[in-house]
Amino acid sequence: MFDFRLPGLKESGYFYQKNFALKTILSGQQVGLTVKRLAQQVLENHLQLKDTVIIGIQPRGVYLSDQVVDELKTLVDPSSISYGKLDITFYRDDVRKEFHNANKTDIPFSIENKKVIIIDDVLYTGRTIRAALDALLDFGRPAKVELCVLVDRRFSREFPIQPDYVGRAIDTAISQKVKVYWSEKDGKDEVVLL
């Protein structure tokens, strides 16, 4: 992968990579700090995580949820954390229009009357979260559902869905994309605007 800094744009955080203009939204260090803050905010509202479950959305939300859960394990007794992973492939409203690889759902507990925190990397139109809400009902009726995201692309919603915990809120044009890189998959933690 070839990337180089442009003269005069160094201070702005812009660089070019494979003919795409990129702007760094969160550096690796900022991603780490943001994960710690999100974990602290979850814990502030759910002391000791009593009757609370955490669900990461497959595939890319799981990278964030893994990091949030790892951080929570340093703050509370790890046995008090109920953590699952949810695949929403067959609940998506575009499943017939595009090919999607199904991932594994792993929720080894009931969410009946529990407080559920859904974690995803980027909130854009709200369609992924709508699908996750539909999928969750197969595992019980939660008492409350909250949403935690690393990046909130405000003003782009197609559904009335708003996050409860936000790493960074940004305003973007419809033509722009937010790309989240995870060290487990991409070799680095970073969020960029394409």
WOGI-V313972 format. One record per backbone hydrogen bond with DSSP energy under -1.0 kcal/mol. NH is the residue of the N-H (numbers start at 0). CO is the residue of the C=O. E is the energy in kcal/mol with one decimal. If there is no record, write none. Layout:
# WOGI-V313972
nh = {NH & NH}
co = {CO & CO}
e = {E & E}
This chain:
# WOGI-V313972
nh = {3 & 8 & 13 & 14 & 15 & 16 & 19 & 21 & 22 & 23 & 24 & 25 & 30 & 31 & 32 & 33 & 34 & 35 & 36 & 37 & 38 & 39 & 40 & 41 & 42 & 43 & 44 & 45 & 48 & 49 & 51 & 52 & 53 & 54 & 55 & 56 & 57 & 60 & 64 & 65 & 66 & 67 & 68 & 69 & 70 & 71 & 72 & 74 & 75 & 79 & 80 & 83 & 84 & 85 & 90 & 97 & 105 & 110 & 112 & 113 & 114 & 115 & 116 & 117 & 118 & 119 & 122 & 129 & 130 & 131 & 132 & 133 & 134 & 135 & 136 & 137 & 138 & 142 & 143 & 145 & 147 & 148 & 150 & 151 & 152 & 153 & 153 & 157 & 158 & 160 & 163 & 164 & 166 & 167 & 169 & 175 & 178 & 180 & 184 & 185 & 189 & 190 & 191 & 192 & 193}
co = {15 & 5 & 8 & 21 & 3 & 19 & 16 & 14 & 192 & 12 & 190 & 190 & 26 & 27 & 28 & 29 & 30 & 31 & 32 & 33 & 34 & 35 & 36 & 37 & 38 & 39 & 40 & 41 & 45 & 46 & 48 & 114 & 81 & 116 & 83 & 118 & 85 & 56 & 60 & 61 & 62 & 63 & 64 & 65 & 66 & 67 & 68 & 71 & 71 & 76 & 77 & 53 & 105 & 55 & 87 & 93 & 84 & 138 & 140 & 110 & 50 & 143 & 52 & 145 & 54 & 147 & 150 & 125 & 126 & 127 & 128 & 129 & 130 & 131 & 132 & 134 & 135 & 113 & 113 & 115 & 117 & 164 & 120 & 167 & 122 & 151 & 169 & 124 & 124 & 158 & 146 & 146 & 148 & 149 & 151 & 172 & 191 & 189 & 181 & 181 & 180 & 25 & 178 & 22 & 176}
e = {-1.3 & -1.6 & -1.1 & -1.8 & -1.5 & -1.8 & -1.6 & -2.6 & -1.4 & -1.4 & -3.1 & -1.7 & -2.5 & -2.0 & -2.1 & -2.4 & -2.4 & -1.8 & -2.2 & -2.8 & -2.3 & -2.2 & -2.5 & -2.4 & -2.3 & -2.2 & -1.5 & -1.3 & -2.6 & -1.4 & -1.6 & -2.9 & -2.9 & -2.9 & -2.6 & -2.3 & -3.3 & -1.3 & -2.6 & -2.9 & -1.4 & -2.6 & -2.8 & -2.4 & -2.1 & -2.5 & -2.1 & -1.4 & -2.2 & -2.4 & -1.5 & -2.8 & -2.0 & -3.0 & -2.3 & -1.8 & -3.0 & -2.1 & -2.9 & -2.2 & -3.2 & -3.1 & -2.6 & -3.1 & -2.8 & -2.1 & -2.8 & -2.2 & -2.2 & -2.1 & -2.4 & -1.8 & -2.5 & -2.4 & -1.1 & -1.6 & -2.5 & -1.8 & -1.4 & -3.1 & -3.0 & -2.6 & -2.4 & -2.5 & -2.8 & -1.5 & -1.5 & -3.1 & -1.3 & -2.4 & -2.5 & -2.1 & -1.9 & -1.7 & -2.8 & -1.4 & -2.8 & -3.7 & -1.0 & -4.2 & -1.9 & -2.6 & -2.6 & -2.5 & -3.5}
